C-alpha cells in the first residue's frame, strides 16, 4: 500500500520517515519530494508498505500527529487513474502514450509561444493589490 505524507518539516529526510514508519512494519520505499530548482523540500513524501494491515495501522496512528515539530497528515496515496475516475475523466491525459495528450500539449506549447504566455493565467504581478 502506498501512503502520502504531507505537512512535513522542511528538514525531514527519507531516513527520518523510514525510521518513523518502520515502527509499524516493513517499509519498502520512502521518498521525500524536493524542488529541482531550489533543492528544498516540498514538505511531502510517499511511503510504500507491502503489508496493507501494517500500512493502515501506520495511517491511523500517524495521521494528525506531531513529527519534528509539525502536525503531519497521512493518507492513502491515489494513483493517477483513481484520481481521473474521481474527477469524471474517461481517459487520463497524464498518460504520455495517449495521442490526444501529445496533440493537446503541442497546441498549448504553440499557444504559449505565440502569445508570449508563461502559463500563469490570472497572475497580475506584485503591484496588483496596490492599485486597488
C-alpha positions in Angstrom: 0.0 0.0 0.0 1.2 3.5 -0.9 0.9 6.3 1.6 1.1 10.1 1.1 2.6 12.1 3.9 2.1 15.9 3.9 3.0 18.9 6.1 6.5 17.6 6.7 9.1 19.8 8.3 11.5 21.1 5.6 14.4 19.4 7.2 12.8 15.9 7.2 14.8 13.3 5.3 14.0 9.9 3.9 15.8 8.3 6.8 13.6 10.1 9.2 10.4 8.9 7.5 11.9 5.4 7.2 12.5 5.3 10.9 9.0 6.7 11.8 7.1 4.2 9.6 9.3 1.2 10.2 7.8 1.0 13.8 4.6 -0.2 12.1 6.1 -2.8 9.8 8.2 -3.3 6.7 8.8 -0.2 4.6 10.0 -0.9 1.0 10.2 2.7 -0.4 10.5 6.2 1.1 10.6 9.4 -1.0 10.7 12.9 0.2 9.9 15.2 -2.7 12.3 18.1 -3.5 12.1 21.1 -5.8 14.5 20.6 -8.6 15.3 24.3 -9.0 16.0 25.2 -5.4 16.8 21.8 -3.9 14.4 22.5 -1.0 11.9 20.0 0.3 8.3 20.4 -0.9 7.3 19.2 2.6 5.5 16.0 1.4 6.5 12.5 0.5 5.5 8.9 -0.2 5.8 5.7 1.7 5.4 2.2 0.3 4.5 -0.7 2.7 3.7 -4.1 1.3 1.5 -5.3 4.2 -1.9 -3.5 4.0 -2.7 -4.1 7.6 0.6 -2.5 8.8 0.1 0.4 6.4 -3.5 1.0 7.7 -2.2 0.9 11.3 0.5 3.4 10.5 -2.0 5.7 8.7 -4.4 5.5 11.7 -1.7 6.1 14.3 0.3 8.8 12.5 -2.4 11.0 10.8 -2.6 14.4 12.6 0.3 13.7 14.9 3.3 15.8 15.7 6.6 14.8 13.9 9.7 17.0 14.0 7.6 20.0 15.3 5.0 19.7 12.5 1.5 18.2 12.6 1.7 15.7 9.7 -1.1 14.4 7.5 -1.1 10.7 6.3 -3.4 9.5 3.6 -3.6 6.6 1.2 -1.9 7.6 -2.0 -4.1 7.7 -5.1 -2.8 6.6 -8.5 -3.4 8.9 -11.5 -6.1 6.5 -12.8 -8.0 6.7 -9.5 -8.0 10.5 -9.5 -9.3 10.6 -13.0 -12.2 8.4 -12.1 -13.0 10.7 -9.1 -12.9 13.7 -11.4 -15.1 12.0 -14.0 -12.4 11.9 -16.7 -12.9 9.0 -19.0 -9.3 9.0 -20.2 -6.1 10.2 -18.5 -4.2 13.0 -20.2 -1.4 12.2 -17.9 -0.8 9.1 -20.0 2.0 10.3 -22.2 1.4 7.5 -24.7 -2.0 9.0 -25.5 -2.0 10.6 -28.9 -4.6 13.2 -27.7 -2.3 14.2 -24.9 0.6 14.7 -27.4 -1.6 16.8 -29.7 -3.0 18.9 -27.0 0.4 19.6 -25.4 1.7 20.7 -28.7 -1.2 23.1 -29.1 -0.7 24.5 -25.6 3.0 25.0 -26.2 2.4 26.7 -29.5 -0.3 29.0 -27.9 2.1 29.9 -25.1 4.9 30.7 -27.5 2.7 32.6 -30.0 1.1 34.7 -27.2 4.2 35.1 -25.2 2.4 33.5 -22.3 4.2 31.9 -19.4 1.1 29.8 -18.3 0.5 31.9 -15.2 -3.1 32.6 -16.1 -4.7 35.2 -13.9 -1.4 36.4 -12.2 -1.2 40.2 -12.3 2.2 40.7 -10.6 3.2 42.2 -7.3 1.7 45.6 -7.7 -1.9 44.4 -8.4 -3.1 44.8 -4.8 -1.6 48.3 -4.5 -3.7 49.6 -7.5 -7.0 48.6 -5.8 
